[in-house]
Amino acid sequence: MTTIQKNVEAASEKYSSAFTKGHLALPPAKKYLVLTCMDARIDPASAFGIDLGDAHVIRNAGASAVDALRSIVISEQLLGTNEIVLVKHTGCGMLTFKNEDAYGLVAKNLGSEAEAELKSRKLDFLAFPELESAVKEDVAFLKSSKLVPDSVAVSGWIYEVETGKTKRVV
């Protein structure tokens, strides 16, 4: 067992020994979802005031609405959420590369078979060159999608990893 796995096991034991929230309902109580980046410097519960059971939190590289669409549809259609809070952040790794760079790294590090798989899947890493524009584009994508009803409120935000502050963009 790795050190990380041992830590998960110990943390689980400690957490579960005082856990009292097993009664919470499956749908989020406050009927919203937060889409944010997987960046380890973001603690969505603390930064955005989310208590256990309040909201769905969807995390992926760059807080990509395109990448999260499947989960968004499930959250809304099966579990009743009616608001989306999209939060990208300063210092995001998605600002630092282009698809060609990622394809090149995969070819170099994982070999030609992995590169061929990327190409066959036509994987888009969904990097972006400018933060505020990316927030606006993702919000526009969600608002224009037929998979997100017009009744769903959608807002876009930027979290500052340097200060812990979050500001609304859209």
Residue, then its C-alpha position, 0 to 999 in steps of 0.5 A: m500500500t502506498t503512502i497516499q493509500k495509507n493516508v486515505e485509509a487513516a483519514s477515512e477511519k477518522y472521518s467516519s468515526a464522527f460522521t453523522k450526515g448519512h441521512l442527507a438526500l441524494p439531490p443537492a438541498k440548495k439545487y445548484l452545481v458548481l463547476t470548477c477546476m481540479d486545481a489542488r489549490i482550490d477548496p470549493a467547500s470553503a471558498f464558495g460556502i458549500d456545506l455537505g449536501d448543498a450542491h454538486v461540485i464538478r471538477n475538471a481541468g480548467a473548469s471546462a463546461v464542454d467537458a462537464l456537460r454530461s455531469i451537468v445534464i445528469s445534475e439538472q435532469l435527474l437530480g433537480t439542480n437549477e443553477i450553475v456557478l462556473v468558477k475558473h481561476t488565476g494561475c490555471g495550467m490550462l493557460t500555459f499550453k496548446n493542444e499541440d504541446a499536450y499531444g507532443l508530451v504524450a508522444k514523448n512520454l507515452g509513445s506512439e501507441a498513446e499518441a495514436e490513441l489520442k489522435s483516434r479519439k480526437l481529444d481536445f485538451l480545451a486549453f485557453p489563452e485568456l482567463e476572463s474570455a474563457v469564463k465568458e465563452d463557457v457561460a455562453f456555451l451553457k446558455s446556448s446549449k439545448l441541454v441546459p434549460d433557459s430557466v437555469a441561472v448560469s453565472g461565471w466567476i474567477y477565483e484568485v488563488e493568490t488571495g482566496k477571493t472570488k469575483r463575478v465576471v458574468 
